[in-house]
Each structure stands twice: as C-alpha cells, then as structure tokens.
Amino acid sequence: MGEKIALATRGGAPFSAWHEPAREARRGGVVMLHAIWGVTPHIRELSGRLAEQGYEVIAPSLIDAADADFPDHDTKPEILDARMEMGRLTGWGVSTLPRVQTAIEAMEGPVFAMGFCYGGTTAWLAACRCEGLSAVSAFYGGDIAAYKDETPKTPTILHFGKTDPMIPLADIEAIREIHPDLPIYLYEAGHAFVAPSGHHADSAHLALLRTFQLFQRSGGGKGEA
C-alpha cells in the first residue's frame, strides 16, 4: 500500500519520501530515518509493518536528489565510500533536518521518529532541534557522541549493540555521563541488528518493543479506524 511521494522543505527544496498510510486504527505518525544506504527495501518493509500496527509512516530520502530512484538493495559494499562521503557532507544528518521537519509537519500528531545508523544520529538531532515530535527512538547512531552536549526536547531512547565495531563503548558511556537519566539500552548484538546485514532477532524484537512502548506512553494510543 505504500508509495513514493514528493515533498518540499519550507525553503522549497524538493525531495522524495516513502509513505505508508495507517492500515489499522491510527496511533499517530512515524518519521522513519534511514541508514546510509537510503530508503531501502528493508526501510520500506519496516514502514509497512508499522502501518499494520496503526502508524502512518513517512520515510524521507535524506541525502539523495529528489529524482533519484529508491535502491533495490539493502547494502551495496562497492558504493559504501561514496555514501559515507555524502553522509559526512551533511554533518551526519544536520543539513537534512529541514527534510525531517517537513515530514513531521506532513502528518497529524502525535508524530514520532525512529532512525537507524546514519538515521539514528539524525533522529537524535531531530529530538534536539526539530519541533512537533512526541518521542524519538534512535538505533545505533554512530555520531550521536559528537552531538552529546545537545539535549532532546522530547522523550528519547537510544539502542546500541555491545559488540558494534563502529561505535566504541566509550562513546556510549560519554553520552550516558552527560545524560544520566536518558534510557540507553545495550544489546547482545553488533551493528545494524534490526537490518538484514547484521540482524539479531532477539535484540531487534526487544528494541522495537521498547520503541512501540515509548510511542504508546507518549500519546500513540489507537484512534478511530
């Protein structure tokens, strides 16, 4: 039921997004923030799973041009260097926040956000800088530590793998030191444990369960069908 849609920031810059209407009694909207690979089949499939639980989902394309096709792969090692450079040029999500804000404003509230890897850092930044979010769940955001001095304006939880080679435990502890009351969950998993490339079923299930519980506590109760 999902489809590609065209959106534009307040400044008029166009971009594409994947949209899934709620297929159940509506709980709210979710801005789904992708990993460095873009709006992949995994992101689109996960958006559909949320839609089946009553969430309207918009997954904005954060770093690709408005006319770019969504990828037909979840990972493609030969383009990793190019994708990482694109991520670096955005400040690991800073310059994409106008797209995130547009996605928030495109849905009726309550609106939540969740993001993975690159999108996990973007989700943290959105929690700290964007308006209109009711809660945020950030998964293995590798550069959250670089923005650890910022404070979320909305209930936020973080998820990390204990054996993630991309995110040192020292970085996680640095975040915890500045935000001692912030829920930070560690899992017996590596990087990308929700995604196909590093999937760890028990960790993914628990992290998503905690995410849905946060959303429900933050206003995501079922509305009218």
C-alpha positions, 0 to 999 in steps of 0.5 A, a space after each residue: 500500500 505504500 508509495 513514493 511521494 514528493 515533498 518540499 522543505 519550507 525553503 522549497 527544496 524538493 525531495 522524495 519520501 516513502 509513505 505508508 498510510 495507517 492500515 489499522 486504527 491510527 496511533 499517530 505518525 512515524 518519521 522513519 530515518 534511514 541508514 546510509 544506504 537510503 530508503 531501502 527495501 528493508 526501510 520500506 518493509 519496516 514502514 509497512 509493518 508499522 502501518 499494520 500496527 496503526 502508524 502512518 509512516 513517512 520515510 524521507 530520502 535524506 541525502 539523495 536528489 529528489 529524482 533519484 530512484 529508491 535502491 533495490 538493495 539493502 547494502 551495496 559494499 562497492 558504493 559504501 565510500 561514496 555514501 559515507 562521503 555524502 553522509 559526512 557532507 551533511 554533518 551526519 544528518 544536520 543539513 537534512 533536518 529541514 527534510 525531517 521537519 517537513 515530514 513531521 509537519 506532513 502528518 497529524 500528531 502525535 508524530 514520532 521518529 525512529 532512525 537507524 545508523 546514519 538515521 539514528 544520529 539524525 533522529 537524535 538531532 531531530 529530538 534536539 532541534 526539530 519541533 512537533 515530535 512526541 518521542 524519538 527512538 534512535 538505533 545505533 547512531 554512530 555520531 550521536 557522541 559528537 552531538 552529546 552536549 545537545 539535549 532532546 526536547 522530547 522523550 528519547 531512547 537510544 539502542 546500541 549493540 555491545 559488540 558494534 565495531 563502529 561505535 566504541 563503548 566509550 562513546 556510549 558511556 560519554 553520552 550516558 555521563 552527560 545524560 544520566 537519566 536518558 534510557 540507553 539500552 545495550 544489546 547482545 548484538 553488533 551493528 545494524 541488528 534490526 537490518 538484514 546485514 547484521 540482524 539479531 532477532 532477539 535484540 531487534 524484537 526487544 528494541 522495537 518493543 521498547 520503541 512501540 512502548 515509548 510511542 504508546 506512553 507518549 500519546 500513540 494510543 489507537 484512534 478511530 479506524 
